[in-house]
Amino acid sequence: MKKLTIALLAIVPLAVFSTAALAERGGPPGLFGGGHGLPGAGLMLEHMADHLDLDDAQRDAVSNILEAAKPEIQALRERARANRDALEALDANDAGYSTELNNIAISNGELATEGTLLFTRIRTEVHAVLTDEQIAKLERSKERMKKRFQERRQRS
């Protein structure tokens, strides 16, 4: 059970950054689009901007907020990648295996905390740009998505 807990602590934070990893590869042209690869943040932002009827000033403000956060997101992604590489390189027969595994798990916990705080800050800054009606519409959309996710999960 302890090994499972440690493994989950090591893996879960990486999932948090997978969205940023996909977005960084680029996607269709848009607020953050750029190039080939899987649809990334650009497509999602364009969809959000259209869905919420953002005006040009709001689109620019949101784009600037996200652009300013890119270096922090990139730094977190690089640290997460380094942890993943270190985890994959671990040798279970090595005398320092448990210590190294614990260090990676602790680092991943710190990354998850920093990522949560960063994305919460970004969300707060974006919400400051939106009107009360747009925020309400965004919240309704999030609730619909959450409900659909739960329904699919129950079917599985």
GICOR-V116568 format. One line per field, one symbol per residue. psi: psi as a letter, one per 20 degrees, with the letter a starting at -180 (. if undefined). A space follows every 10 residues. Layout:
BEGIN
psi=???
END
This chain:
BEGIN
psi=hhhggggghh gghhhhihgh gghhhraqqb gjanaraqpb hggghggggg hjlprhgggg ggggghghig hggggggghg ggggghghiq oiiqhjgggg ggggggghgg gggggggghg gggghghhhq rhghgggggg ghgggggggh ghhhh.
END
